Amino acid sequence: RHNTGGNGAALAAIGLCLAVVDSVFFSNKASMQGGGIWYSGVGSAANVSGSNFTMNGAELGGGGIAASDAVLHVSDVVFGGNTALTNAGGIDCERCRPHVTGCIFLDNRGSKGGGLAVRNSPELHQKRTIMVGPTPGIVFDMSRDGKKVYQRGTGSLS
């Protein structure tokens, strides 16, 4: 709560298996990525469940969560009012395999995907997820910047 830092203002983890359960991340600000959580780890996995990310911010993406080079499982999590100057306000994934289930994204803001940005990643698995934001319209658009979800490169949405 009210933490500041470079990558991962509240929590930063590299190269380990991470589990975050029933946690609250509120008003954390990162000067780089991951206002709430920044996670990076080739061949490792992060699991975030039953948690709340509210009013977190990051300059370079992932006001709530920023992840790279890993598998990211996010289930039953609420993302509200998270911001990023570049990429996504809620979750920003680069070169990772995100699985997003039963999440709610409310009024998150970023330059590419207010709720969720998936960059240079082969896939996105998303189900039972609600996205509500200041700009109604396209939820998934792989051909150009979407209003809620942004994916660049080859890959699939399922």
Salt bridges, closest charged atoms under 4 A:
ASP69 OD1 - ARG95 NE 2.79
ASP92 OD2 - ARG119 NH2 2.74
GLU94 OE2 - ARG95 NH1 3.16
GLU94 OE1 - ARG119 NH1 3.20
ASP107 OD1 - ARG109 NH2 3.15
GLU123 OE2 - ARG97 NH1 2.83
GLU123 OE1 - HIS125 NE2 3.34
ASP141 OD2 - ARG144 NH1 2.99
